[in-house]
């Protein structure tokens, strides 16, 4: 059996043994769209009749976008599954086996990923249809069953094929802009179009017109990565459009679908109260053998907003985005500015201590791609001397991006000399230090500022001009092209006394507005009446997040004289140079 996507947004399913009639023709939301009756024509508005619904509802949209790409993902069989479970916790395990993969494999289910086929007005993304296992009919019934009109496929076998095409669930990967392409990353096998036992999905998106453009063709499109497969859907979607007959054929009827049996957990694997598989290594803290690249997600909801398919409701987070290596940054992650700073050893250790203590437990794990083996070059002409390199200063790389974020990286040469083979990513991401201005500018306390209003109306004009760091005091000053100056200061996490009111809501890169009441209401405006340079100083200390180390917001300065031409930061004060009269303000 195979699926074919068409330019009218339809997907046809064919059996290899029957070439003149498809098993089913469907869209993302409707089945048997090739079978039409009077009710369908009336509801779709093709016929003008008093039976047409007064609300003007349309059963099937006739202007769906084409199907651009299909991928039919499969999962390990029972022997392969037992081998993967036995290998967990060893060096041969590879990426950890997830609960979602277990559930799909145990039920013999497959996933059909659909790029395209959406109607106007639906939110962009990639739809996923969850299909049950194919259960062949008993051999005796096949022999006694008359052949279909094509004389190539017995009716009972055709019914079994159609039963396996009745979705048992659906999922949706929503994206900020329409996706252009996707590729699945398999656990080990390079065959089956990379769709056997995938562990991640990489999506390329169209340019985001709401963000400032990076003047490079390779930086226009955004690349995102997500953990795969999605948590198994437990809600069977309705089948609008499904008919009680199949044409051509005389008297063919659809028999009730027989659900695929659920086998017992292999090797004593326990099941959770909610029915999902619970692997022993997914509870509690991650195993030391667990790869930091991909954590095991818990069964949870997976939103299908805007897809026309009901969402699955469960517990936990809806989706898990993966961090990308710097070599494939683009679009929203494109680099606007970059600076390298050498830091004293105590200061550097203070910055990276959180990432060392919480290695492998990041909220956004890394995309698990590790190609080849790298070794330090200590023999060729001009190669560094390890003894000398160890004496060099530690370095960090600071980059700013079109999504109004600032990221920090370990660029120390020490990463390139030990051990052999090299074990650390270079540059090494310090994700706990990331500063995102979007959630900050979306806070109600900043709504009166021109920069915050600009973030809500025209984000392409919210552009970071420079990022300045004080090496000893660890104060970070961000200047914007619109003139604002935002001050951050490094702070260590507070343990045991952090409440919900102290924590800023975690947001995606989209920068959506946080929920009302999530932040404490604090009057933190400092009026400036006599200064000819600054319009307002707004304190931001109450918006700091203290669950992890990082740069906490201190204040935002709104100047009167436009853009800052230059900025210099010292460990005892701040020096700003404004345009105009050659004066500066400290």
C-alpha positions in Angstrom: 0.0 0.0 0.0 1.3 3.5 -0.8 0.0 7.1 -0.7 0.1 9.8 -3.4 -0.3 13.5 -2.9 -2.1 15.7 -5.5 -2.1 19.3 -6.4 -5.8 19.7 -5.3 -4.9 18.8 -1.7 -6.1 15.2 -1.9 -4.2 12.1 -0.9 -5.0 8.8 -2.6 -4.1 5.4 -1.1 -3.5 2.5 -3.4 -2.9 -1.2 -3.0 -0.1 -2.6 -5.2 -2.4 -5.5 -6.2 -5.1 -3.2 -7.6 -4.1 -0.5 -10.0 -7.4 0.8 -11.4 -9.2 1.9 -8.2 -7.7 3.6 -5.1 -8.5 2.3 -1.6 -9.4 5.8 -0.4 -9.2 9.4 -1.5 -9.0 11.9 1.3 -7.9 15.3 2.4 -6.3 16.1 5.7 -9.7 16.3 7.3 -12.2 14.5 5.1 -12.4 10.9 3.8 -13.8 9.5 0.5 -13.8 12.9 -1.1 -14.0 11.2 -4.5 -17.5 9.9 -3.7 -20.2 12.5 -4.0 -23.9 12.5 -3.4 -26.6 15.2 -3.5 -26.2 16.1 0.2 -22.5 16.8 -0.4 -23.2 19.0 -3.4 -25.8 20.9 -1.5 -23.7 21.5 1.5 -20.7 22.5 -0.7 -22.8 25.0 -2.5 -22.5 23.3 -5.9 -26.3 23.1 -6.2 -28.7 25.9 -5.4 -31.4 24.2 -3.3 -33.5 24.9 -0.3 -31.8 22.0 1.4 -28.5 24.0 1.5 -27.5 24.9 5.1 -28.6 28.3 6.1 -25.3 29.0 7.9 -23.4 28.5 4.6 -21.3 25.7 5.9 -19.1 24.0 3.5 -18.2 20.3 3.8 -15.0 20.3 1.9 -12.9 23.3 0.9 -12.3 23.3 -2.9 -9.2 25.5 -2.8 -6.8 23.5 -0.6 -3.1 24.0 -1.3 -1.3 21.1 -3.0 0.3 18.2 -1.2 3.9 19.1 -1.3 5.4 16.2 0.6 4.4 12.9 2.3 6.4 10.7 4.7 5.1 7.5 6.1 7.0 6.8 9.4 7.2 3.4 10.8 8.6 2.0 14.1 10.6 -1.0 15.3 9.1 -4.5 15.2 9.1 -6.7 18.4 12.6 -8.2 18.0 14.1 -4.8 17.3 12.2 -3.2 20.1 13.5 -5.8 22.6 17.0 -5.2 21.4 16.7 -1.4 21.9 15.3 -1.9 25.4 18.1 -4.3 26.3 20.7 -1.8 25.0 19.5 1.1 27.1 22.1 2.3 29.5 25.0 1.0 27.5 27.4 2.6 25.1 25.6 0.9 22.2 22.2 2.4 23.1 22.5 5.6 20.9 19.6 8.0 21.5 17.3 7.0 24.3 14.1 5.1 23.5 11.0 7.2 24.2 7.6 6.3 25.6 6.0 7.6 22.4 8.1 5.2 20.2 7.2 2.4 22.5 3.5 3.0 22.2 3.5 3.2 18.4 5.7 0.1 18.1 3.6 -2.0 20.5 0.4 -1.2 18.5 2.0 -1.5 15.1 0.8 2.0 14.2 2.3 4.2 11.6 2.3 8.0 11.0 1.7 9.8 7.8 3.3 13.3 7.7 1.6 15.7 5.4 3.1 18.9 4.2 0.4 21.0 2.5 -3.2 20.2 1.8 -4.5 23.0 4.1 -7.4 25.4 3.5 -7.0 29.2 3.6 -7.2 30.5 7.1 -5.8 27.5 8.8 -2.6 28.0 10.8 0.5 26.8 9.1 2.2 23.6 10.1 2.6 19.9 9.4 -0.3 17.5 9.9 0.2 14.0 11.1 -2.3 11.2 10.7 -2.0 8.2 13.0 -3.0 4.9 11.3 -3.6 1.5 13.0 -1.9 -1.8 12.0 -3.1 -3.7 9.0 -4.9 -6.9 10.1 -5.3 -9.3 7.1 -8.6 -11.2 6.9 -8.7 -14.9 7.6 -7.5 -16.9 4.6 -10.8 -18.9 4.5 -12.9 -15.7 4.2 -10.6 -14.4 1.4 -11.2 -17.5 -0.7 -15.0 -17.4 -0.3 -15.2 -13.6 -0.8 -16.2 -12.5 -4.4 -13.7 -10.4 -6.2 -14.1 -6.7 -6.6 -15.1 -5.4 -10.1 -11.4 -5.0 -11.0 -11.0 -8.8 -10.4 -7.7 -8.2 -8.6 -8.5 -7.7 -4.9 -10.9 -9.6 -2.8 -13.5 -7.5 -1.0 -12.6 -8.6 2.5 -9.0 -7.8 1.9 -10.0 -4.4 0.5 -12.1 -3.9 3.7 -9.0 -4.8 5.8 -6.9 -2.2 3.9 -9.5 0.5 4.4 -9.8 -0.4 8.1 -6.0 0.3 8.4 -6.7 3.8 6.9 -9.1 4.9 9.5 -7.0 7.2 11.7 -6.7 6.4 15.4 -5.5 9.8 16.2 -3.9 12.9 14.8 -1.2 15.5 15.6 -0.1 18.8 14.4 3.3 20.6 14.3 2.3 24.3 14.3 4.9 26.7 12.8 5.2 30.5 12.8 5.4 30.7 9.0 4.4 28.2 6.3 6.8 25.2 6.2 8.7 24.7 3.0 10.2 21.3 3.6 10.9 18.8 6.3 13.2 15.8 6.8 13.1 13.1 9.4 16.2 12.1 11.4 16.1 8.3 11.9 17.6 6.6 14.9 20.0 4.4 12.9 18.7 3.2 9.6 19.5 5.4 6.5 17.0 3.4 4.4 13.2 3.7 4.1 13.5 7.4 3.1 14.8 8.2 6.6 11.3 7.5 7.9 11.9 4.3 10.0 12.1 4.9 13.7 12.7 8.7 13.5 13.8 10.6 16.6 13.6 14.2 15.3 12.1 16.2 12.5 13.9 19.2 10.9 11.6 21.8 9.3 12.5 24.7 7.0 10.2 27.7 7.1 9.4 30.5 4.7 10.9 34.0 5.7 9.2 35.7 8.6 8.2 39.2 7.4 7.6 40.3 11.0 11.4 40.1 11.8 14.2 42.3 10.8 15.9 40.9 7.6 19.4 39.7 7.5 21.1 40.7 4.3 22.2 37.3 3.2 20.3 34.8 1.0 21.1 31.8 3.2 19.7 33.6 6.3 16.2 34.3 5.0 14.6 30.9 5.8 14.3 29.6 9.3 15.2 26.1 10.3 13.6 24.5 13.3 13.9 21.0 14.9 11.4 19.1 17.1 11.5 15.8 19.0 9.8 13.0 17.1 7.5 11.1 17.3 4.9 13.2 18.9 3.1 11.8 21.9 0.5 9.2 20.8 -2.9 10.7 20.3 -5.7 9.0 22.3 -8.6 10.8 20.7 -10.0 9.2 17.5 -10.7 12.1 15.0 -14.1 12.1 13.3 -14.3 11.0 9.7 -16.3 13.6 7.9 -17.2 12.7 4.4 -16.8 8.9 4.9 -19.3 7.0 2.9 -21.1 3.7 3.4 -20.1 2.5 0.0 -17.2 2.6 -2.4 -17.6 3.1 -6.2 -17.3 1.5 -8.6 -18.7 -1.7 -7.1 -22.0 -3.4 -6.5 -23.0 -3.7 -2.9 -19.6 -3.0 -1.3 -20.0 -1.9 2.3 -17.6 -0.7 4.9 -17.3 -3.1 7.8 -16.7 -1.8 11.3 -13.0 -1.2 12.0 -11.4 -3.8 14.3 -9.0 -2.0 16.7 -5.4 -3.2 16.6 -4.6 -5.4 19.6 -2.2 -3.9 22.3 0.4 -6.4 23.2 1.8 -6.7 26.7 4.9 -4.7 27.5 8.1 -6.4 26.3 10.4 -7.6 29.0 8.1 -6.5 31.8 7.8 -2.9 30.8 5.3 -1.2 33.1 2.3 0.7 31.9 1.1 4.0 33.4 -2.3 4.7 34.8 -3.2 6.7 31.7 -2.5 3.7 29.4 0.8 4.9 28.0 4.1 3.0 28.3 6.4 4.1 31.1 10.0 3.2 30.5 12.1 2.6 33.7 14.7 5.1 32.6 12.2 7.9 32.0 11.4 8.4 35.6 13.5 10.5 38.0 16.8 12.0 37.0 18.4 11.2 33.7 20.8 8.3 33.6 24.5 9.2 33.4 24.5 7.1 30.2 21.7 9.1 28.7 22.8 11.3 25.8 22.3 15.0 26.5 21.1 15.5 22.9 17.6 14.2 23.5 15.6 13.7 26.6 12.8 11.3 26.9 9.5 13.3 26.8 6.5 12.2 28.9 3.2 11.5 27.2 1.4 14.7 26.7 -0.9 16.7 24.6 0.0 17.6 21.1 -1.8 20.6 19.8 -3.6 20.4 16.4 -4.7 24.0 16.4 -5.8 25.3 13.0 -5.5 22.0 11.3 -9.2 21.1 11.4 -8.4 18.0 13.5 -9.4 17.8 17.1 -6.6 18.2 19.5 -5.5 15.5 21.9 -5.8 16.5 25.5 -3.4 15.0 28.1 -0.9 16.1 30.6 2.5 17.6 30.1 4.0 19.9 27.6 2.6 20.0 24.1 5.8 19.8 22.1 9.5 19.8 22.5 11.7 22.0 20.4 15.3 21.1 19.9 18.3 23.4 19.9 20.2 23.6 16.6 24.0 23.6 16.2 25.4 26.9 15.1 26.4 25.5 11.7 22.7 25.5 10.5 21.5 28.8 12.0 19.3 30.8 9.7 16.3 33.0 9.7 15.2 33.8 13.2 18.6 32.5 14.4 20.6 34.4 11.9 23.4 36.5 13.4 23.1 40.3 13.4 26.0 41.1 15.7 28.8 39.1 17.4 31.5 39.9 19.9 34.2 37.8 21.6 35.2 38.6 25.2 38.1 37.2 27.2 37.1 36.5 30.8 39.1 35.9 34.0 39.0 32.3 35.1 36.8 32.9 38.2 34.3 35.0 36.2 34.1 32.4 33.4 33.5 29.5 35.9 30.7 31.5 37.4 29.1 31.9 34.0 29.2 28.3 33.0 28.7 26.5 36.4 25.0 26.1 35.8 25.4 24.4 32.4 27.9 22.0 34.0 25.8 21.1 37.0 22.7 20.6 34.9 24.2 18.9 31.8 21.7 16.8 30.0 18.7 18.3 31.7 18.0 21.3 29.5 14.4 22.2 28.7 15.4 22.4 25.0 17.8 19.5 24.3 20.1 19.6 21.3 19.2 18.2 17.9 20.9 14.7 18.1 23.1 14.8 15.1 26.8 13.8 15.6 28.5 13.2 12.3 32.1 12.0 12.2 34.9 12.1 14.7 37.0 15.1 15.5 40.5 15.0 17.0 42.8 17.8 18.0 45.6 18.7 15.6 48.7 19.0 17.6 51.3 17.8 15.1 51.0 19.9 11.9 52.9 23.1 11.3 51.5 25.9 13.3 49.6 23.6 15.7 49.1 25.0 19.2 51.1 23.9 22.1 48.7 22.3 24.7 50.8 23.7 27.6 50.5 27.2 26.2 46.9 26.9 25.2 46.0 25.9 28.8 47.4 29.2 29.9 45.2 31.3 27.6 42.1 33.1 28.8 38.7 31.6 28.5 36.5 33.3 25.9 32.8 33.6 25.2 31.0 34.6 22.0 27.9 36.9 22.3 25.6 36.9 19.3 22.3 38.9 18.7 19.6 37.7 16.4 16.6 39.0 14.4 14.1 37.5 17.0 15.5 40.1 19.5 17.4 37.5 21.4 21.0 37.4 22.7 22.9 34.1 23.0 26.1 33.2 24.6 28.7 30.5 23.6 31.8 29.0 25.0 34.6 29.8 22.5 37.5 28.8 24.7 40.5 27.2 22.9 40.6 24.6 25.6 37.7 22.8 24.0 39.9 22.1 21.0 42.9 20.4 22.6 41.4 17.9 25.1 40.3 15.1 25.2 41.0 12.9 22.2 38.7 12.5 20.3 37.1 15.9 21.0 34.0 15.5 23.1 32.5 19.0 23.3 30.6 21.0 20.8 32.4 24.1 19.4 31.3 26.7 20.1 29.7 25.3 23.2 26.1 26.7 23.7 25.4 28.3 27.1 21.6 28.3 26.7 20.9 29.2 30.3 22.4 32.7 29.6 20.1 33.4 26.6 18.3 36.8 26.8 15.0 37.1 25.0 13.6 40.6 24.7 10.3 39.5 23.3 8.7 38.2 26.6 10.2 41.3 28.4 8.6 43.8 25.9 5.3 41.9 26.1 4.9 42.6 29.8 2.1 45.0 30.7 4.4 47.2 32.8 6.3 48.1 29.6 3.2 48.6 27.4 3.5 52.4 27.5 7.1 52.4 26.1 7.6 53.2 22.4 9.8 50.1 22.0 7.1 47.8 23.5 4.4 49.2 21.2 6.7 48.7 18.3 7.2 45.1 19.3 3.5 44.6 19.1 2.9 46.4 15.8 6.1 46.1 13.7 8.7 43.7 15.1 10.9 44.1 12.1 11.9 47.5 13.5 12.9 46.1 16.9 16.6 45.4 16.1 19.5 45.0 18.5 22.4 47.3 17.6 25.1 46.2 20.0 25.7 44.1 23.1 28.3 45.3 25.6 29.6 43.3 28.6 31.5 44.3 31.7 34.0 41.6 32.3 34.2 41.8 36.1 30.8 43.1 37.1 29.1 40.9 34.5 26.7 43.6 33.5 25.3 43.4 30.0 24.1 46.6 28.2 22.0 46.2 25.1 21.4 49.1 22.7 18.6 49.2 20.2 18.5 50.9 16.8 15.5 52.9 18.1 17.7 54.4 20.9 16.7 52.4 24.0 19.3 51.0 26.3 18.4 47.9 28.3 20.7 46.9 31.2 21.1 43.3 32.5 23.2 41.9 35.4 24.2 38.3 35.9 22.6 36.6 38.9 22.8 33.2 40.4 19.7 31.0 40.8 17.7 31.2 44.1 17.1 27.8 45.5 14.1 26.9 47.7 12.4 30.3 47.8 11.2 30.8 44.2 7.5 31.2 43.7 5.4 31.4 40.6 5.3 35.2 41.0 9.1 35.3 40.7 9.2 33.4 37.5 8.7 34.9 34.0 6.7 32.7 31.8 8.6 30.6 29.3 7.6 31.6 25.8 8.5 30.2 22.3 10.4 32.3 19.8 7.1 33.7 18.6 7.1 36.0 21.6 3.5 35.6 22.4 2.0 37.7 25.2 2.2 36.1 28.6 -0.9 35.3 30.6 -2.5 38.0 32.7 -1.6 37.9 36.3 1.6 36.0 35.8 3.9 38.9 36.9 3.6 40.9 40.1 2.4 44.5 39.5 5.1 46.9 40.6 5.3 50.6 40.1 8.9 50.9 38.9 9.0 54.0 36.8 11.6 56.5 37.7 10.6 59.9 36.2 13.4 62.0 34.7 12.3 65.6 34.5 15.4 67.7 34.1 17.6 65.5 31.9 18.0 66.6 28.3 19.1 63.1 27.3 16.8 60.6 29.0 13.0 60.6 28.7 12.3 57.8 31.2 14.1 55.2 33.3 12.0 52.1 34.0 13.3 49.5 36.6 12.8 45.9 35.6 14.2 44.0 38.6 10.8 42.5 39.5 10.7 40.7 36.1 13.8 38.6 36.7 13.7 34.8 36.6 15.5 33.1 39.4 15.2 29.4 38.7 18.5 29.3 37.0 21.7 31.4 36.5 21.5 34.1 33.9 21.4 37.7 33.1 18.5 39.4 34.9 16.9 42.6 33.7 17.7 45.8 35.7 16.4 48.8 33.8 15.5 50.3 30.5 16.4 53.8 29.4 14.3 55.6 26.9 16.4 58.5 25.4 15.2 61.7 23.9 17.8 62.1 21.2 17.3 58.9 19.2 19.8 56.2 18.5 23.0 55.6 20.5 26.1 55.8 18.3 28.5 54.2 20.8 28.4 52.5 24.1 31.2 51.4 26.5 30.8 49.6 29.8 33.2 49.5 32.7 33.1 47.6 36.0 32.3 50.8 37.9 29.9 52.6 35.6 28.2 53.0 32.3 29.4 55.3 29.5 27.0 56.2 26.6 27.8 58.5 23.6 24.8 60.1 22.0 24.6 61.7 18.5 24.4 65.4 17.9 26.7 67.7 19.9 29.6 65.4 20.5 28.6 65.0 24.2 28.3 61.9 26.2 26.4 60.8 29.3 27.6 58.4 32.0 
